[in-house]
Amino acid sequence: MTLNDPRNLYTHATNASDSNVMHVRFKGNSRDIALDILEVEQGAPDEQIKRAVAAFLDVKLSDLNSLVIERHENGNMTMRPPAVFG
């Protein structure tokens, strides 16, 4: 599988029943990445997860510093900008 092909990544992330998904919202774009591709687990520390996502997206780790990680009961995660209310 070519990791840079969004269609293959989406298919892998949505069809792999044994793999949980990281939904990433970054710089106005959203994408789903299977956690097994990132080689991280639900209980991994935020910094380890951000390091894996930064390497995958080919961006600097510091670019992800302001993003928050939500862990969902089903094993999926979301990495997104912090919510601003008001």
C-alpha positions as a Markdown table, in Angstrom:
| # | Residue | x | y | z |
|---|---|---|---|---|
| 1 | Met | 0.0 | 0.0 | 0.0 |
| 2 | Thr | 1.3 | 3.4 | -0.8 |
| 3 | Leu | 1.0 | 5.5 | 2.4 |
| 4 | Asn | 0.7 | 8.7 | 0.5 |
| 5 | Asp | -2.4 | 7.7 | -1.5 |
| 6 | Pro | -5.4 | 9.1 | 0.3 |
| 7 | Arg | -7.8 | 6.6 | -1.3 |
| 8 | Asn | -5.8 | 3.6 | 0.0 |
| 9 | Leu | -5.5 | 5.2 | 3.4 |
| 10 | Tyr | -9.2 | 5.9 | 3.6 |
| 11 | Thr | -10.1 | 2.4 | 2.5 |
| 12 | His | -7.6 | 0.9 | 5.0 |
| 13 | Ala | -8.9 | 3.1 | 7.8 |
| 14 | Thr | -12.6 | 2.4 | 7.2 |
| 15 | Asn | -12.5 | -1.2 | 6.2 |
| 16 | Ala | -10.0 | -2.6 | 8.7 |
| 17 | Ser | -12.3 | -4.0 | 11.4 |
| 18 | Asp | -9.3 | -4.8 | 13.6 |
| 19 | Ser | -7.8 | -1.3 | 13.4 |
| 20 | Asn | -8.9 | 1.8 | 15.2 |
| 21 | Val | -8.8 | 5.2 | 13.4 |
| 22 | Met | -7.1 | 8.5 | 14.2 |
| 23 | His | -9.3 | 11.3 | 12.7 |
| 24 | Val | -6.9 | 14.3 | 12.1 |
| 25 | Arg | -8.1 | 17.9 | 11.5 |
| 26 | Phe | -5.1 | 20.0 | 10.6 |
| 27 | Lys | -4.7 | 23.2 | 8.5 |
| 28 | Gly | -8.3 | 23.0 | 7.3 |
| 29 | Asn | -8.1 | 19.4 | 6.1 |
| 30 | Ser | -9.4 | 16.2 | 7.6 |
| 31 | Arg | -8.2 | 12.7 | 7.2 |
| 32 | Asp | -8.6 | 9.3 | 8.8 |
| 33 | Ile | -5.5 | 7.3 | 9.4 |
| 34 | Ala | -5.5 | 3.7 | 10.8 |
| 35 | Leu | -3.7 | 3.5 | 14.1 |
| 36 | Asp | -1.8 | 0.4 | 13.0 |
| 37 | Ile | -0.2 | 2.5 | 10.2 |
| 38 | Leu | 0.8 | 5.1 | 12.8 |
| 39 | Glu | 2.0 | 2.2 | 15.0 |
| 40 | Val | 0.4 | 3.8 | 18.1 |
| 41 | Glu | -2.1 | 2.4 | 20.6 |
| 42 | Gln | -5.0 | 4.0 | 22.4 |
| 43 | Gly | -3.1 | 4.3 | 25.6 |
| 44 | Ala | 0.0 | 6.0 | 24.0 |
| 45 | Pro | 1.0 | 9.4 | 25.5 |
| 46 | Asp | -0.1 | 12.4 | 23.5 |
| 47 | Glu | 3.5 | 13.3 | 22.5 |
| 48 | Gln | 4.1 | 9.9 | 21.1 |
| 49 | Ile | 0.9 | 10.1 | 19.0 |
| 50 | Lys | 1.8 | 13.6 | 17.8 |
| 51 | Arg | 5.3 | 12.5 | 16.9 |
| 52 | Ala | 3.8 | 9.6 | 14.8 |
| 53 | Val | 1.2 | 11.9 | 13.1 |
| 54 | Ala | 3.9 | 14.5 | 12.4 |
| 55 | Ala | 6.1 | 11.9 | 10.7 |
| 56 | Phe | 3.2 | 10.5 | 8.8 |
| 57 | Leu | 2.1 | 14.0 | 7.5 |
| 58 | Asp | 5.7 | 15.1 | 7.0 |
| 59 | Val | 5.3 | 18.2 | 9.2 |
| 60 | Lys | 7.3 | 19.5 | 12.2 |
| 61 | Leu | 6.2 | 18.2 | 15.6 |
| 62 | Ser | 5.8 | 21.8 | 16.7 |
| 63 | Asp | 3.1 | 22.3 | 14.1 |
| 64 | Leu | 0.9 | 19.9 | 16.1 |
| 65 | Asn | 1.6 | 21.4 | 19.5 |
| 66 | Ser | -1.7 | 23.3 | 19.8 |
| 67 | Leu | -3.8 | 20.3 | 18.7 |
| 68 | Val | -5.7 | 18.3 | 21.3 |
| 69 | Ile | -6.3 | 14.5 | 21.3 |
| 70 | Glu | -9.6 | 13.0 | 22.2 |
| 71 | Arg | -9.8 | 9.3 | 23.0 |
| 72 | His | -13.1 | 7.7 | 22.2 |
| 73 | Glu | -14.7 | 4.6 | 24.0 |
| 74 | Asn | -14.6 | 2.6 | 20.7 |
| 75 | Gly | -10.8 | 2.9 | 20.5 |
| 76 | Asn | -10.7 | 5.7 | 17.9 |
| 77 | Met | -9.1 | 9.0 | 18.4 |
| 78 | Thr | -9.5 | 12.5 | 17.1 |
| 79 | Met | -6.7 | 15.1 | 16.8 |
| 80 | Arg | -8.1 | 18.6 | 16.3 |
| 81 | Pro | -7.6 | 22.2 | 17.2 |
| 82 | Pro | -8.9 | 23.2 | 20.6 |
| 83 | Ala | -12.6 | 24.3 | 20.6 |
| 84 | Val | -13.2 | 28.0 | 21.1 |
| 85 | Phe | -16.5 | 28.9 | 22.7 |
| 86 | Gly | -18.1 | 32.3 | 23.0 |
